[in-house]
Amino acid sequence: MEKLLNLQNENARLSERIMTLEKRWERQSSVSAHVRLSKTTPLSGTERVMYDLEISNIGGAYDFQNGQFIAPVAGVYMFRVTLCLFANNQWMDLNIVKNDYVIGRVFSVDNKYHTCGSEGLSIHLDADDKVWVQRAFGTSTSLNQDHGWNSFTAILIHAD
């Protein structure tokens, strides 16, 4: 009888653990953010791009207050950053930064018409790693937002 009781207790404990893991997986497997600028935005120095318009923020990983994506779980993420200018013969580079280290760069130069540059990359992040976009250098001091082109996208591809 004692053996049966021990097996029932073990079964209940394992069932509870499976339910907890399933809930965690559901939460972890849904991370996707797409944000953009709502207006033409001035930038100077190495200022962060403060995207202010949420298209989607599934999982709530994009932090609008600090202008950064915070990985809720460890895993492989895909990022896409688009930079558009409309400033006669001006150019700008934006850095994609992970925890203070540059991991990518977007370049755009304008020759009398809207021009855009974009960068896509996939990278492993640990939980709580931060990724943001900041001005690197250039002659342009603003991001043009006539058509919603300046954007930042992050998607969890695979959780660890």
MOCOR-V468772 format. One record per residue. RES is the residue in one letter. PHI is phi in degrees with one decimal (none if undefined). NEAR is the number of other C-alpha atoms within 12 Angstrom. Layout:
res & phi & near
RES & PHI & NEAR
RES & PHI & NEAR
This chain:
res & phi & near
M & none & 7
E & -63.8 & 8
K & -63.1 & 9
L & -63.7 & 10
L & -62.5 & 11
N & -63.0 & 12
L & -65.5 & 13
Q & -65.3 & 14
N & -64.8 & 14
E & -62.9 & 14
N & -61.3 & 14
A & -63.7 & 14
R & -63.9 & 14
L & -67.7 & 14
S & -62.2 & 14
E & -64.7 & 14
R & -64.0 & 14
I & -61.8 & 14
M & -62.2 & 14
T & -63.3 & 14
L & -65.5 & 15
E & -63.3 & 14
K & -64.6 & 14
R & -62.2 & 16
W & -63.0 & 19
E & -58.5 & 16
R & -67.5 & 20
Q & -73.1 & 28
S & -80.7 & 26
S & -121.6 & 26
V & -130.9 & 34
S & -158.0 & 32
A & -132.8 & 34
H & -135.9 & 35
V & -130.0 & 38
R & -150.7 & 38
L & -89.8 & 32
S & -94.3 & 22
K & -153.9 & 21
T & -59.4 & 26
T & -124.3 & 28
P & -73.3 & 23
L & -137.0 & 26
S & -137.7 & 21
G & 54.0 & 19
T & -113.6 & 22
E & -62.9 & 23
R & -70.5 & 30
V & -81.8 & 44
M & -100.0 & 32
Y & -60.4 & 39
D & -124.8 & 29
L & -121.7 & 26
E & -86.7 & 25
I & -89.8 & 21
S & -153.7 & 22
N & -150.1 & 26
I & -68.1 & 25
G & 93.2 & 24
G & 65.3 & 25
A & -80.8 & 37
Y & -86.0 & 37
D & -99.4 & 27
F & -67.6 & 25
Q & -61.6 & 15
N & -107.7 & 20
G & 63.1 & 27
Q & -151.6 & 34
F & -97.7 & 44
I & -116.8 & 34
A & -64.6 & 39
P & -75.0 & 34
V & -142.0 & 31
A & -71.6 & 24
G & 163.5 & 24
V & -94.8 & 26
Y & -118.9 & 37
M & -109.6 & 28
F & -121.6 & 38
R & -142.2 & 33
V & -125.9 & 41
T & -119.8 & 38
L & -123.3 & 45
C & -129.2 & 39
L & -123.9 & 42
F & -145.8 & 31
A & -149.9 & 26
N & -45.1 & 17
N & 57.2 & 18
Q & -112.3 & 26
W & -144.0 & 32
M & -156.1 & 38
D & -112.6 & 38
L & -115.7 & 44
N & -94.2 & 32
I & -99.4 & 40
V & -120.6 & 32
K & -119.0 & 28
N & 47.5 & 20
D & 77.2 & 18
Y & -116.9 & 16
V & -69.5 & 19
I & -116.8 & 26
G & -168.2 & 29
R & -145.1 & 30
V & -118.1 & 36
F & -125.9 & 30
S & -146.1 & 36
V & -132.4 & 29
D & -107.1 & 25
N & -119.9 & 16
K & 73.1 & 13
Y & -160.1 & 16
H & -56.5 & 25
T & -133.7 & 29
C & -132.0 & 31
G & -128.9 & 26
S & -147.5 & 29
E & -139.2 & 28
G & -121.5 & 23
L & -152.6 & 24
S & -119.5 & 24
I & -154.6 & 27
H & -82.0 & 26
L & -120.9 & 30
D & -86.5 & 22
A & -55.8 & 22
D & 76.3 & 20
D & -63.8 & 26
K & -119.0 & 31
V & -130.5 & 43
W & -146.9 & 42
V & -119.4 & 44
Q & -142.1 & 38
R & -65.1 & 35
A & -97.1 & 28
F & -170.8 & 25
G & 145.5 & 27
T & -89.6 & 24
S & -79.8 & 30
T & -118.9 & 28
S & -154.5 & 32
L & -101.5 & 47
N & -79.6 & 35
Q & -128.1 & 28
D & -65.5 & 18
H & -128.6 & 20
G & 73.2 & 27
W & -88.1 & 31
N & -74.1 & 41
S & -146.7 & 40
F & -136.0 & 44
T & -130.0 & 38
A & -137.5 & 43
I & -138.7 & 39
L & -76.2 & 35
I & -87.4 & 24
H & -153.7 & 22
A & -81.6 & 26
D & -66.1 & 17
